[in-house]
Amino acid sequence: MDPFALTLAGLLLALFAGIWLYKYFFGSGEFLYEVKADDLIMQEAMKKARATLPEFWELKQQGNPEMTDFSLKVRFQGEEDIKEHIWLGDVEKTKDGFSGYISNEPQFLGDLKVGECVSFLEEQITDWMYMKDDKVYGNYTLRAQMQNMSLSDKEMVECRAMFGDDS
């Protein structure tokens, strides 16, 4: 293949991967993943996230300036048994539970908006993440989703490279 065409194809792939990741992390709301009740991989991912939640809070409390964008994924209940998992930023412990600001556009919960501060309980937390050195730590649910995505080997390697740990 022509080196120029190969370079162009690589750049386009990187661009589309970047757009997808931006939409996923920062909330266009266009990327949705339906979690089925019998999805054992996703259940294990959420279980691991909840089990390691103390690590998240400990690292956040340290205030290391190299660690940024501490976020929690929180399950909200809508009408007709609809549950939506939404990323929240600027999360804090409160006397009655937790609070944070909605980071991605809710699709099924019309009363919630990006930027709105919401309160929630620990049992609603389904994942956590933070950034360090342009790498993602945590985000176990995305790792679970990647196992079901139809990505080429190269795309999978590129996606896994964004993680800063081997979890």
N, C-alpha and C positions, 0 to 999 in steps of 0.2 A: 504494500500500500504506500502511496505517496506520503513522505514525511509531513508535509504541510497538512494533508487531509487527516492524518493520524493525530497531529497536534491539535487541529481544530476539533476533532471528535472528542479528544480528551478534555479540552477546555469547555465544550458544551456539556459533557457529562458532569464536570465539576460545577458548572453553573447551575444545572438542574438539581444536582445533589444539594448545593448550597441553598437554593430556593426552597427545596423540600424541607431541609433542616430548619431554615428560618421560619417557615410556616408552622412547622411542628412545635418549635420551642417558643416562638414569639407571637403566635396567635392569629393567623388569618382565619382559623377555624375550618380550613378546607381539608385538613387531614384528619380523618376520623377512623377509628379502629373499633369495631364492635367486639366486645368481650362476651363470649358465650359462657354460660354457667358451668359447662363441663370443660372449659379450657384449663387443663391442669398446668400447663406451662405458665400461663398468666397468673393463676392462683399462687403458684410457687414464687413467682417474681414479686407479687404483692406481699406475700408472707415474708420473704427475705427483706424487702424494704422496711416493713414494720419491725422486724426483728433487729434491724441495724439502725433504727431511728435514733437511739441514744447517741450513736456515733455522729450522726448528722447534727444534733443539737450541741454536742460537745465541740465539734469543729466550728460551728457557727459562733458559739460563745467565745472561742479563742480570739476572734477578730483578726485573723491573719489576712493582711491586705492582698495576698496572692490568691486567696479563695474568695470568689465572688458569686453572685447570682444564686444564693441559697433559695431553693424553691421546693414547695411541696405539691404533690398531686393529691387532690381531695375529691372524694365522691360526694356528689349532691343528689338528692332525691327530687325528681320532678313528678309530674302528674302521670297517672296510669303506669306505675312501676318503672318509669324511665329513670335510669341512673346515669349521670354524666360525670366523668372524671376530669377535673379542671386543674391546670397548673396555677399556683398562687405564688407571688413573689412578696418580698418584704414581710416574711412570716415572723411572728412573735408568739411567745407564750403569754397568756393573759391569766387573770385570776379564775376565769370561768372556762378556760380551754385554750384556744389559739385564735389568731387572726392573721389575715393576709390579704393581698390585693390581687384580684383576678387578672391573670396574664394572657389568657387566650379567650377568644370569643366563644361563649357558650352557644351550642347549637340547638339544644332542646329545653333550655331553662331561660325563657324569655325575660324573666324578671331580673336576671343577673347580667351585668355589663362589664367589659374590660375596664380596669382601673378602680372598680368598686371594692371597698374594704368589706370583707365578710368574716364572720366568726364560724368556728367549727370545732368539733370534738376530735380527740385522738383516734377514735375508732373509724373516723371518716378518711384518715390518711391512707393512701394506697401506694405512694412512692415519694422519693425525695431525690434531689440532685443539687450539685454545685459545680462551679467551673474553677479550674486551676491550670494555668499555663495553656490556655485554649483547649483544654481537655475536659470532658464530662466525667463526673464521678457520681455513682448511684444510677438513677434512671433505669431501674431494673425492668420496668414495664416496656420500655423501648427495646431493650435487649431481647425480651420475650417476643415482642412483635417481629423483630428481625428474623427470628427462627421460622416464621410463617410467610415471610415476604419472598417474592419471586425475583431475587437479585442474582446477578451473575457472581461468580467467585470474586472477580475483581471489585465489583461494587460492594460486596460483603466485607472484603478486606478494608476498603476505604471507609466504610461506615464504622467498622470496629476500631479503626485507627483513631476515631474521635474520642474514644474512651481512655481515661487515664489509668485505669486499673484492669485487672484480668477477671473481674467478677462476671 
